[in-house]
Amino acid sequence: MSGDSDTAAQIQKHSTLDDKSEKRVFVGYDVRSKGYKHYNPITKKRMVSRDVVFDEKHHGIEMTN
């Protein structure tokens, strides 16, 4: 894990007509591929992706119960 582990990230899913993104939490770098590890707090899943846009204005993610 790095010091920026609480940086919010938006993962872009490109389609032909729609611009879609999901808010994720940056976890670290994947050592097996050129990708970023990120966590989706809604689905509680970790993923690796190369297409990431970081929102450096917002650190952390607001959790709701």
Backbone torsions as a table, in degrees:
resi	resn	phi	psi	omega
1	MET	NA	151.9	-179.8
2	SER	-113.3	176.1	179.5
3	GLY	-68.3	-18.2	-179.7
4	ASP	-96.2	25.8	-173.4
5	SER	-66.8	-15.6	179.8
6	ASP	-101.9	12.4	178.1
7	THR	-72.3	130.9	178.4
8	ALA	-75.7	141.6	179.5
9	ALA	-131.3	147.1	174.2
10	GLN	-112.2	124.4	179.7
11	ILE	-94.7	122.2	-178.0
12	GLN	-91.7	127.4	173.6
13	LYS	-107.7	108.3	-175.3
14	HIS	-85.0	133.3	170.3
15	SER	-130.6	179.9	-174.7
16	THR	-66.4	-43.3	-174.3
17	LEU	-114.4	-27.9	-172.9
18	ASP	-101.3	143.8	171.5
19	ASP	-105.3	111.1	-177.3
20	LYS	-121.5	145.0	175.0
21	SER	-146.5	157.5	178.0
22	GLU	-130.3	140.8	177.7
23	LYS	-81.2	129.9	179.8
24	ARG	-133.5	169.2	176.7
25	VAL	-109.1	126.9	178.4
26	PHE	-69.4	127.2	-178.2
27	VAL	-105.4	-39.0	-178.9
28	GLY	166.4	-162.6	-179.3
29	TYR	-107.7	140.9	178.1
30	ASP	-81.6	127.2	-177.8
31	VAL	-80.2	-17.3	-178.0
32	ARG	-93.4	-15.2	-180.0
33	SER	-147.8	169.6	177.5
34	LYS	-86.2	77.5	-176.8
35	GLY	-150.2	168.2	178.2
36	TYR	-104.3	135.2	173.5
37	LYS	-86.6	134.9	179.3
38	HIS	-144.1	159.9	-174.2
39	TYR	-124.5	134.1	175.1
40	ASN	-101.0	109.0	-177.2
41	PRO	-69.4	-19.0	179.7
42	ILE	-77.2	-47.6	-180.0
43	THR	-90.6	-10.2	-179.0
44	LYS	59.1	40.6	179.7
45	LYS	-121.7	145.3	173.5
46	ARG	-100.4	144.4	-178.7
47	MET	-142.6	166.9	173.7
48	VAL	-123.5	133.2	-178.8
49	SER	-146.8	150.6	177.1
50	ARG	-96.5	-28.0	-176.8
51	ASP	-93.8	92.6	-175.8
52	VAL	-131.7	138.2	172.4
53	VAL	-117.4	120.2	-177.6
54	PHE	-88.7	135.5	174.6
55	ASP	-100.7	92.8	-174.5
56	GLU	-79.2	-5.5	177.1
57	LYS	-78.4	-24.6	-179.1
58	HIS	-116.7	118.1	177.9
59	HIS	-104.6	133.9	-178.8
60	GLY	83.7	-178.7	-179.6
61	ILE	-142.7	139.0	-178.6
62	GLU	-79.5	123.5	-179.9
63	MET	-99.7	136.3	176.7
64	THR	-117.9	148.4	179.4
65	ASN	-96.8	NA	NA
